[in-house]
Amino acid sequence: MPHEERVWELTHLETSPCTLACPTRINARGYVSLVADGRFKEALALIRERNPFPGICGRICPRPCEAVCRRGDFDEPIAICALKRFVFDLEMKRGIDPAVPARIFRTEKVAVIGAGPAGLSAAHELAQLGYPVTIFEASQWPGGMMNLIPGYRLPQRVVRREIGTIIDEGITLVTGSVFGKDLTWRGLKRRGYQALLLATGAWKPVWGWGKTGMDGVVHALVFLTEAAERDRAAEVTEKAKRRKRSPVRRVVVAGDGMLALDAARTAVRSGYRSVKLLIGRSREAAPVGRSDLEAAIDEGVKVIFLARPIQLKRHGRKLVDVKCVKLQEGKPDAAGRRGIFEKEGSEFTVETDLFIDAFSRGVGIRRLRREIDLGLTPAGTVSVESETMAVNRGVFAAGDLVNGARSVVEAIASGQKAARGIHFYLSRDRTQSPFEDVLFSGVLQKEFALDRVPDSPVSQTRMPVEEARIRKKDFREVERGYMKTQAMLEAQRCLRCGTCAECAVCVDICDRKDIQLEVEDFALTVRADSGFWSRDPGTVVVEYGEEKAEARCVRTVCQVEPAYCIGCGRCEDICGYSAVRVESYPGGRFVARVHELACKGCGNCVAVCPTGAMNQRNFERQRLFEVLSKIEPSRTRVLFACRWARPEKGELPHHVLLIETMCSGRITPSLILEAVIRGSPGVMVCGCMGESCHYGFSRANSKKVVELSKNVLGLLGFDPALVSDSSCTPGNFHAAVRRWAGRKR
Amino acid sequence: MKTKDIVKEFHLDDCTRCHNECAEACPVYRFFGTWHPQNLAGLFLEKGGRGLGDHLLLWNCVTCRACTVACPFDVEFADFIRELRVGRTDYHPAHEGLIHQYQRTQASLPTAHGFKSSKTTPGLKSDKRIKKSHEFLAIARQDRLGWVDDALDINGSREIVLFTGCLPFFEIAFKESCGMSSLHTARAAVEVLNRLGVSPTLLEDERCCGRDMYDIGDRDTFRRLATHNIEELKRTRAKTVLTVCPECAYTIAHTYPGSFGELPFVVRHITEFVAENLDRLNFRMQEERLTFHDPCYLCRYLGVMEAPRNILEAISSRHPVEMERSREHAPCCGAGSWINYGGHTRAAVNERIVEAHRSGAEALVTACPKCNILFHEVNPDCSWKQSPIIVRDLMSMVASCLEGKGRKQP
């Protein structure tokens, strides 16, 4: 067999914008595809490969993926975050315990200071790598900033479950232990710890309007901590649940971001009658989630945009009112940013009983500095070596301590990076980091817009929320989460940008013992002991490379043979991915060309090609017709099944010959006719249900083909009932086949 | 056949290697610029059948016979190529071979007349197994006449049979993808015949005439189809067989006798019959300026060129026009035997449409189902910077122009 270089390197050049935008590089496209196919368990497992907090991120992440979602250019982005929450909630509802004990085989002990998202993620990574890890947490509760996020956005039970899953892997957690007071690095070293990770976060209140020592002025951090305590207590005792009407009636919250918004909505739920929120930015520019902002307004928070307090006035020791000023945005500069200026003469006063300062939070380094020689960035955070997150020899830092006040998902990414750095330091083994800069390929460029969308825009599936009137009374979760049909419907809107979905299904379906498939960092590699050629339709075809023992995958794409192409454009019309275009060709002709990065290998273009110029790798028509030669007349029933309708497990009756294609749209009348001509007593074409077609548009095509075949067979005098058509899901596939094929013979 | 027999049969040594008359007429050469009938003949004379290898012309040839018409010595290149194809299966079928599958299946259906063959066609089982595998089809009968409604009068006169060929199949296969009706031609033919007082016999178990199978070298299937059709036609005791398709007309009239002996009936294309009886028909003139595209088998194989033109004259208020290449010089539409479509197919259709526009015609008229399909299927593309032309079928036009009828074009 000639070994021409026909392989595709599915390297990290070819991926989707959502995956690239995720700080933790979750294969977003992969898990959305899996949800669309109803494979929720696999979707959750795929998320967990990169992110240990799917339930938390699925609720509170700022969603950088959705901001770059290609679908958003057309109508609305895919609700990637909500789908993550969905698959997590499903597991939680079913009571499945996902904790998998890690194999701790190394002897180098690692100490992590701070059980926030950064510290927990780092500990998880290190435990997976085999290190014995102990986390030292200053407070009574692990979770860090995650505990402060109010329960209506992030229920405590989710936080505890996620943290519990990680700790149960084999990590030791010590609470109530303060670094710099109860612990020292020297002391830890004496106890055998070889690496230290500082992940203490950003807990220091930063006062925007002066720490005044007045009664009635509190920082948002303190306010939220107290609220969290009460919430925790309320879960336990009924007495705590019965909240008394607060004597403090009016609240003013000032700040720009989620800290301020959370404080305001918590205030509403804590019994304050009037809650005003001063945001120093415009409605469009405020760094808060749109839906969160609208929810706050629905709950009765009076939001005043472009306003800022300038003075807190008191009577005696008590706060009486806040003098504020209106702001305005200046012209955008070269980078598009607008400066904020105070408007002359626009001062106004708001009377209030409580002022919550939600300006910012900063890092506390005093205690750390006592022992560790820390360098600081201009922002006042701890400076680290960028690749390894090292402070100095054996000491590392991660999370808000390094980045400043940021989101949970960024802290997770930071902790993961530090774990790799620690691993490198302790073992000298550099594992490949997914954070290396990735080259952009044509898939991500605007001109290569995928138009696999319906003619009319379809908006994002609405997240069901509790009515504002009801929900503002307590801390129950506001967003209810998708139901299964909603989740699948939303996932099906995905355009599937990029090529390899890294769903690693090929690894699952490959049942050959002598080859090894690995999907890693957007690349599929195949290790083989000896050369061979796999011919089964539906499996991964492998070629043996000449020099190495490694082989690469041949991707299922369609190809045009220019000699036979007449440029009719039927392929271009039917392709839902704009992957094939009729272009000018030498000799004054117009010939179709397939863009291999966009082609999803469905094969619909092959079916409509009138000349046979179009063919599909791994599913060449010669191969399909060859399989049909195995028919035993009067006995063999032929089943044309699409890859996605058929489940991986389950045996077919012996008298059924399976021809599996990627999509039922590949099937032509001549394939069906061939089966009948060879004496098959029954042919079935099985595809997915219309709305859940993996490629979104093909089911209608295959139904037309079956119709046409029946008409031709009827014309010839055959019973049209010889051919049947069935729409299945993997769940009812085998039952449908058994009903059609009858008993095993 | 042995090499020397082939040379003798097709008068290949009559080829004087003149100055490429055949090449100038050949539509494949016109596009590719390499290899033409003369080359093929020369190569064969030199090296015999084995020396041909993957010759371009072997399967790209559309057997239009333009080469023979142009040849000063009438060498039958097309027949020669047909002979070379016998026993070979390395062609590239259109539509994944659907049309051929249809024809081969028809050939394998149980027949009341039996067939004698010892060799099996590639891809189909031997006779014994056919019987077994089609047990459940023991009473299978083709459903060919569903399109005949009460308005049409058939099976009245025993004298005339209307052979509809593959039209019911084309209707199913091409209606949606090409946006046209093939059966409309058959319907129109019956209407016109009815108007002439003829109630033609339509056969229920008619099968493909076998033209494509003969041309691609599958003589076995051809034999099965032909022997069945001959018996069916004989059984009707008709004197005249009219066909809707020129290929059927030629095949039955000339290819069948060549293999199976004299036939007891006359075979003609429907246009011949209608042209003879024009004075018995009253028309409401149609007003489009028309031009006629001569189908290969009608003009070059059957030599019928005036009949369709007379018909067009009779039904048009404006004088029809001629394209640059017409009558026996009309180029093939490229359909061939439904194999090896490619750049030359596209070029043939596009060039013809340019000619039609240039002639000043508003509509192009064809008298062959394959031409009709090809002009719809291989639609013009932007490289030729032109608009498509309206394509009409001759018999449909005649039927819609009959006096006392609503004018309805398909």
Interface residues (C-beta under 8 A of the other chain):
Chain A: A563 Y564 C565 I566 G567 C568 G569 R570 V582 S584 G587 G588 R589 F590 V608 P610 T611 G612 A613 R621 P633 S634 T668 P669 S670 L671 L673 E674 V676 I677 R678 G679 P681 K704 L708 N711 V712 G714 L715 L716 G717 F718 D719
Chain B: H92 P93 A94 H95 E96 G97 L98 Q101 Y102 R104 T105 Q106 S108 L109 G123 L124 K125 R129 K132 S133 H134 E135 F136 L137 A140 R141 Q142 D143 R144 P168 F169 I172 A173 E176 S177 N340 Y341 G342 G343 T345 R346 A347 E377 V378 N379 D381 C382 S383
